[in-house]
Amino acid sequence: MLVLYRKKGDSILIGEDITLTVVESSSDGVRLAIDAPRDVAILRKELLEAAEVNREAAAAKADAANKKALLKMNEILKKKEHD
């Protein structure tokens, strides 16, 4: 990891076509401007992590719903076998 000190208005070039510019700096954080080609995905890491947590929760909920449905189908099949 490269750690740099930049002031307001300073820029960092990543590769040949991505520029990060410090727009504002305060005790609360830093505001960055990112200039990149449209085909470059720019995502906030915390949003990506939250989306992953949501996907995992949805998958777990779907698994629970599927198990419940399978149990219900087994009950129905057992009833039909006894009839």
Contact map, one row per residue, 1 for C-alpha under 8 A:
11100000000000000000000000000000000000000000000000000000000000000000000000000000000
11110000000000000000000000000000000000000000000000000000000000000000000000000000000
11111000000000000000000000000000000000000000000000000000000000000000000000000000000
01111100000000000000000000000000000000000000000000000000000000000000000000000000000
00111110000000000000000000000000000000000000000000000000000000000000000000000000000
00011111011000000000010000000000000000000000000000000000000000000000000000000000000
00001111110000000000010010000000000000000000000000000000000000000000000000000000000
00000111110000000000111110000000000000000000000000000000000000000000000000000000000
00000011111000000000111100000000000000000000000000000000000000000000000000000000000
00000111111100000000110000000000000000000000000000000000000000000000000000000000000
00000100111110000011110000000000000000000000000000000000000000000000000000000000000
00000000011111000011100000000000000000000000000000000000000000000000000000000000000
00000000001111111111000000000000000000000000000000000000000000000000000000000000000
00000000000111111111000000000000000000000000000000000000000000000000000000000000000
00000000000011111100000000000000000000000000000000000000000000000000000000000000000
00000000000011111100000000000000000000000000000000000000000000000000000000000000000
00000000000011111110000000000000001110000000000000000000000000000000000000000000000
00000000000011111111000000000000011110000000000000000000000000000000000000000000000
00000000001111001111100000000000111100000000000000000000000000000000000000000000000
00000000001111000111110000000001111000000000000000000000000000000000000000000000000
00000001111100000011111000000001110000000000000000000000000000000000000000000000000
00000111111000000001111110000111100000000000000000000000000000000000000000000000000
00000001100000000000111110000111100000000000000000000000000000000000000000000000000
00000001100000000000011111000111000000000000000000000000000000000000000000000000000
00000011000000000000011111111110000000000000000000000000000000000000000000000000000
00000000000000000000000111111100000000000000000000000000000000000000000000000000000
00000000000000000000000011111000000000000000000000000000000000000000000000000000000
00000000000000000000000011111100000000000000000000000000000000000000000000000000000
00000000000000000000000011111110000000000000000000000000000000000000000000000000000
00000000000000000000011111011111000000000000000000000000000000000000000000000000000
00000000000000000000011110001111100000000000000000000000000000000000000000000000000
00000000000000000001111100000111110000000000000000000000000000000000000000000000000
00000000000000000011111000000011111000000000000000000000000000000000000000000000000
00000000000000000111100000000001111100000000000000000000000000000000000000000000000
00000000000000001111000000000000111110000000000000000000000000000000000000000000000
00000000000000001110000000000000011111010000000000000000000000000000000000000000000
00000000000000001100000000000000001111110000000000000000000000000000000000000000000
00000000000000000000000000000000000111111000000000000000000000000000000000000000000
00000000000000000000000000000000000011111000000000000000000000000000000000000000000
00000000000000000000000000000000000111111100000000000000000000000000000000000000000
00000000000000000000000000000000000001111110000000000000000000000000000000000000000
00000000000000000000000000000000000000011111000000000000000000000000000000000000000
00000000000000000000000000000000000000001111101100000000000000000000000000000000000
00000000000000000000000000000000000000000111111100000000000000000000000000000000000
00000000000000000000000000000000000000000011111110000000000000000000000000000000000
00000000000000000000000000000000000000000001111111000000000000000000000000000000000
00000000000000000000000000000000000000000011111111100000000000000000000000000000000
00000000000000000000000000000000000000000011111111110000000000000000000000000000000
00000000000000000000000000000000000000000000111111111000000000000000000000000000000
00000000000000000000000000000000000000000000011111111100000000000000000000000000000
00000000000000000000000000000000000000000000001111111110000000000000000000000000000
00000000000000000000000000000000000000000000000111111111000000000000000000000000000
00000000000000000000000000000000000000000000000011111111100000000000000000000000000
00000000000000000000000000000000000000000000000001111111110000000000000000000000000
00000000000000000000000000000000000000000000000000111111111000000000000000000000000
00000000000000000000000000000000000000000000000000011111111100000000000000000000000
00000000000000000000000000000000000000000000000000001111111110000000000000000000000
00000000000000000000000000000000000000000000000000000111111111000000000000000000000
00000000000000000000000000000000000000000000000000000011111111100000000000000000000
00000000000000000000000000000000000000000000000000000001111111110000000000000000000
00000000000000000000000000000000000000000000000000000000111111111000000000000000000
00000000000000000000000000000000000000000000000000000000011111111100000000000000000
00000000000000000000000000000000000000000000000000000000001111111110000000000000000
00000000000000000000000000000000000000000000000000000000000111111111000000000000000
00000000000000000000000000000000000000000000000000000000000011111111100000000000000
00000000000000000000000000000000000000000000000000000000000001111111110000000000000
00000000000000000000000000000000000000000000000000000000000000111111111000000000000
00000000000000000000000000000000000000000000000000000000000000011111111100000000000
00000000000000000000000000000000000000000000000000000000000000001111111110000000000
00000000000000000000000000000000000000000000000000000000000000000111111111000000000
00000000000000000000000000000000000000000000000000000000000000000011111111100000000
00000000000000000000000000000000000000000000000000000000000000000001111111110000000
00000000000000000000000000000000000000000000000000000000000000000000111111111000000
00000000000000000000000000000000000000000000000000000000000000000000011111111100000
00000000000000000000000000000000000000000000000000000000000000000000001111111110000
00000000000000000000000000000000000000000000000000000000000000000000000111111111000
00000000000000000000000000000000000000000000000000000000000000000000000011111111100
00000000000000000000000000000000000000000000000000000000000000000000000001111111110
00000000000000000000000000000000000000000000000000000000000000000000000000111111111
00000000000000000000000000000000000000000000000000000000000000000000000000011111111
00000000000000000000000000000000000000000000000000000000000000000000000000001111111
00000000000000000000000000000000000000000000000000000000000000000000000000000111111
00000000000000000000000000000000000000000000000000000000000000000000000000000011111
